[in-house]
Amino acid sequence: MHDPRRLLFEKAHGMNGEHPTIGFLGLGAMGSRIVERLLAAGYQVVGWNRTPAKAEALGAHGMARADSPRELAERCDVILSMVTDTAAVEAIADGPDGLVAGLRRGAIWADMSTIAADASRGLAERVAAAGGAMLDAPVSGSLSTLEAGELAIMVGGEPEAFERIEPVLLAIGPKVTRVGANGQALVVKVAVNLALVVQVIGFCEGVALAEKGGVAREAVVEAMLNSVVSSPVLNYRAPLILEGGMPDEPPADVDLQQKDLQLALQLGRALGVPLPQAAASNELLNACRGLGIADHDFVFAYEVYRRLAGIEAEVG
């Protein structure tokens, strides 16, 4: 029996149709690597980044460049974007040089950023008024997850637009799920990141307790990763708190992860859902900011516990 998702993947690779030209806005750490996967899959890609220098290396690998979001939209029927926050998405969308101003009729824009769901729904309405369709398509995973071909993508929006763009998304990662209408994928992504942060902060708390009790940090981490609390996120983040383990390029720094927690807390307030664990974790990340360590991966919240508990060994 043929797997329909495999058939979609084959279509994405040109086995049953022509590749669309993909526009990509936002060539940061994750966005640039997504573009690399699209180029490797045989897609033509037109890219734009607020800082043009970040596009130079990808240009050497075959990516064409646009001078503005509007120009990019004028050249592409399928557009992807991944930028920092709600303000950044609105900045690429609006204005005379914005994406919406250059949108082709029938084009699809899938925004992969993690932003406020209500703001995304508002953008989707503006895109629809311009004759296109917008999907929210946030991702779950890290750079290593993406490079291993295991990235998960959640999608919110109209089924017809999702069906058209699903082959492109499958070229990025194998786990693509439409969860509902516009904005709902972002609600799920915020919920995922809330649970992720709470889990990592709880891990840090447990390690600090055991280390203060006299157990070597390396032994605590190894034991926890061999226990029932082990998980994909802990498997690649836990070693970062060992001596010399902190990478120069963090998977998700404190500021970025706290932005997602703030989205969760705002959504919880709007919906009347209590989020005590998210609130407590947010305060630990606030402490990281106060200590001047917000540029590290958020697992560096362990440093807060280390200092409060009077543990002498340094992290990183």
HELIX and SHEET records of a PDB file:
HELIX    1   1 PRO A    4  ALA A   12  1                                   9    
HELIX    2   2 ALA A   29  ALA A   40  1                                  12    
HELIX    3   3 PRO A   52  ALA A   55  5                                   4    
HELIX    4   4 GLU A   56  ALA A   60  1                                   5    
HELIX    5   5 PRO A   69  ARG A   75  1                                   7    
HELIX    6   6 THR A   86  ALA A   93  1                                   8    
HELIX    7   7 VAL A  100  GLY A  102  5                                   3    
HELIX    8   8 ALA A  117  ALA A  129  1                                  13    
HELIX    9   9 LEU A  143  GLU A  147  1                                   5    
HELIX   10  10 PRO A  159  ILE A  172  1                                  14    
HELIX   11  11 GLN A  184  LYS A  212  1                                  29    
HELIX   12  12 ARG A  217  LEU A  225  1                                   9    
HELIX   13  13 PRO A  232  ARG A  237  1                                   6    
HELIX   14  14 ALA A  238  ILE A  241  5                                   4    
HELIX   15  15 VAL A  254  LEU A  271  1                                  18    
HELIX   16  16 PRO A  276  GLY A  290  1                                  15    
HELIX   17  17 PHE A  298  ALA A  301  5                                   4    
HELIX   18  18 TYR A  302  ALA A  309  1                                   8    
SHEET    1   A 6 ALA A  64  ARG A  65  0                                        
SHEET    2   A 6 VAL A  45  TRP A  48  1                                        
SHEET    3   A 6 ILE A  22  LEU A  25  1                                        
SHEET    4   A 6 VAL A  78  SER A  81  1                                        
SHEET    5   A 6 ILE A 108  ASP A 111  1                                        
SHEET    6   A 6 ALA A 133  ASP A 136  1                                        
SHEET    1   B 3 VAL A 139  SER A 140  0                                        
SHEET    2   B 3 ALA A 152  GLY A 156 -1                                        
SHEET    3   B 3 LYS A 175  GLY A 180  1                                        
END                                                                             
